[in-house]
């Protein structure tokens, strides 16, 4: 039953959070700065892209543009990383799935918590630097961003999971995902303002990934939240979560034979 899956995830929360933490530590083992490299690499990308695209788009207010670009990139990197890693999730854990009496659900939460930790580690340093440019960001984050944050966290679990389940049966998906992600990135107002799209700005209305990103970015920068839109996204996310976990439950018994 679906309820049993939620109970299992809750009971094993310390295990999958610990294994995800171990992965995070191993990634920066024997480095001096450790996980701070995530934030520094993001800051370097933001500074470079900000200078280049700020010049290309003739930006007048570079301070606002750096904040707009930086927060958008950090959120996008989290979404992109979650999706791009998803096609290989079960294949990388195929030996454990075949030989251990542990539900595949465990590995989905381990990957989710790893992505969650990566986002938090990179976001904190970038956000701290931006506070020197606009201190009201802290107030906006604490007061207005809770629902958009929840939407992001739920989305980077269920959407990569559905891609993962499809990839188990259709391995070509793994080759298609990076291409689609690149197209979504280029057509989403992350490096540029929405107004720059002109007559084709309507594509942002059907771009659900961008809606997740823009909702959170807007609340942090402007201190404004569209509750109607955010709650609709939350409802859609919850439906996606339930449906995806149900699909995983139905597919779990066949996974060892598909890997």
Order of alpha helices (4+ residues) and beta strands (2+ residues): alpha-alpha-alpha-alpha-alpha-alpha-alpha-alpha-alpha-alpha-alpha-alpha
